[in-house]
Amino acid sequence: MRGNVFLAPIMARQIPQAARFLLGQVFGKTTKQTANVRVSNLELDEYVLKYYKTPKELFVHDPKEETESGDVVLIQELPVPRSTEVNHILSKIVYKIGRTVDPVTGRRCTHYSYLDEDPQATGRESLSMDTGSPESQQLTQDEDRLNLHGQSKINEGTPV
């Protein structure tokens, strides 16, 4: 048992340190191969016992010059800093700007709907009103009766 205690520090030195990855969004480029990335960290306020987002802006080396402003990227901390300010390298572009993909289904999407989705197939109503349905005909009759854009037809003789 005593021998295992002395081996622990030696074994700890043999295990490589885990690479630290961060997820952030590109908000600009300083040079061709350096991108500005904003990363949000959660910090605990010990008085209130609540976590708050604290944004941090990092300079990231982009060797292939493939990022644009708005891209969501995965960055990796460099073991040896490249310069005094550039301590991270671009690992992967998670989402290109304008090409958002739902991570569960793998389909392209915008906000709350898929781009290849048919509104009638999912049971959702489209925003355009169908004039042939009985509900829309009733609405147009009610609008005509009330004449919302002019004087009311109910009280034609008296001014409103």
C-alpha positions in Angstrom: 0.0 0.0 0.0 2.8 2.3 0.8 4.3 1.8 -2.7 1.2 3.1 -4.4 1.4 6.4 -2.5 4.8 7.1 -4.0 3.7 6.2 -7.6 0.8 8.7 -7.6 2.9 11.8 -8.4 4.8 10.0 -11.2 1.5 8.8 -12.8 0.0 12.2 -12.5 2.9 13.7 -14.6 2.3 11.1 -17.3 -1.3 12.0 -17.9 -1.6 14.7 -20.5 -3.5 17.8 -19.5 -7.0 17.9 -21.1 -7.3 20.5 -23.9 -9.6 23.3 -22.9 -12.3 24.0 -25.4 -14.5 27.1 -25.5 -17.6 27.9 -27.5 -17.9 31.5 -28.8 -19.1 33.8 -31.6 -16.9 35.7 -34.0 -17.6 39.4 -33.9 -14.8 40.8 -36.0 -11.3 40.2 -37.5 -8.2 42.2 -36.6 -6.0 40.7 -39.2 -6.4 38.1 -41.9 -5.5 35.2 -39.6 -6.8 36.6 -36.3 -10.4 36.7 -35.3 -12.1 38.3 -32.3 -14.3 35.8 -30.5 -16.7 36.6 -27.7 -17.1 33.8 -25.1 -19.6 33.9 -22.3 -18.7 32.5 -18.9 -20.9 32.0 -15.9 -19.6 33.6 -12.6 -21.2 33.1 -9.2 -22.1 36.2 -7.2 -21.5 34.9 -3.7 -23.7 37.5 -2.0 -26.8 36.8 -4.1 -25.9 33.2 -4.9 -26.8 33.6 -8.5 -24.8 33.0 -11.7 -24.3 35.9 -14.2 -22.9 35.8 -17.7 -19.6 37.6 -18.1 -18.5 38.0 -21.7 -14.8 37.7 -22.5 -13.2 38.8 -25.7 -10.4 36.6 -27.1 -8.0 36.8 -30.0 -8.1 33.5 -31.9 -5.7 32.3 -34.6 -7.5 31.4 -37.8 -4.9 29.7 -40.0 -7.2 29.0 -43.0 -9.0 32.4 -42.8 -12.4 30.7 -43.0 -14.4 32.6 -40.3 -16.8 35.5 -40.8 -18.4 37.8 -38.4 -21.4 36.0 -36.7 -20.0 32.4 -37.0 -20.3 30.2 -33.9 -16.9 28.6 -33.4 -15.2 26.1 -31.1 -11.8 27.3 -30.0 -8.9 25.5 -28.2 -6.4 27.0 -25.8 -2.8 26.7 -27.1 -0.3 24.9 -24.9 2.2 27.7 -25.8 0.8 31.1 -26.6 1.4 32.3 -30.1 1.9 35.9 -29.0 1.1 38.1 -26.0 -2.6 38.4 -27.0 -3.3 35.3 -29.2 -3.6 32.3 -26.8 -6.3 30.2 -28.7 -6.6 28.5 -32.1 -9.8 27.8 -34.1 -10.7 24.2 -33.7 -14.0 24.0 -35.6 -16.8 26.2 -37.1 -19.9 24.9 -35.4 -22.4 27.1 -37.3 -21.7 29.3 -40.3 -23.6 32.5 -40.3 -26.9 31.9 -42.3 -26.5 28.1 -42.2 -28.1 27.2 -38.9 -28.7 23.5 -38.4 -30.8 21.9 -35.7 -28.5 19.7 -33.7 -31.1 17.1 -32.9 -32.6 16.5 -36.4 -29.7 17.8 -38.6 -32.2 19.9 -40.7 -31.6 23.6 -41.7 -33.8 25.9 -39.7 -34.6 29.6 -39.1 -35.6 30.5 -35.5 -38.6 28.2 -34.9 -39.3 26.5 -38.2 -37.4 24.3 -40.7 -36.6 25.5 -44.2 -37.8 22.3 -45.8 -41.0 22.2 -43.8 -44.5 22.3 -45.4 -46.9 24.2 -43.1 -49.9 22.0 -44.0 -47.9 18.8 -43.4 -47.1 19.8 -39.8 -50.6 21.0 -39.0 -49.5 24.6 -38.6 -51.5 27.3 -40.3 -49.8 29.6 -42.8 -49.8 33.3 -42.3 -51.6 34.0 -45.5 -55.4 33.9 -45.1 -57.4 31.5 -47.2 -60.4 33.4 -48.6 -62.4 30.3 -49.4 -62.8 29.0 -45.8 -66.0 29.8 -43.9 -64.1 31.4 -41.0 -62.4 33.9 -43.3 -65.7 34.7 -45.1 -67.3 35.4 -41.7 -64.4 37.7 -40.8 -64.8 39.7 -44.1 -68.6 40.0 -43.5 -68.0 41.3 -40.0 -65.4 43.8 -41.3 -67.9 45.0 -43.9 -70.7 45.3 -41.4 -68.6 47.3 -39.0 -66.7 49.1 -41.7 -63.6 49.5 -39.6 -61.9 51.9 -42.1 -64.8 54.4 -42.3 -68.1 55.2 -40.7 -70.1 52.4 -39.1 -73.0 51.0 -41.2 -74.9 50.1 -38.1 -75.6 53.8 -37.3 -75.7 55.2 -40.8 -77.8 58.2 -39.9 -75.9 59.4 -36.9 -72.2 60.5 -37.1 -69.7 58.7 -35.0 
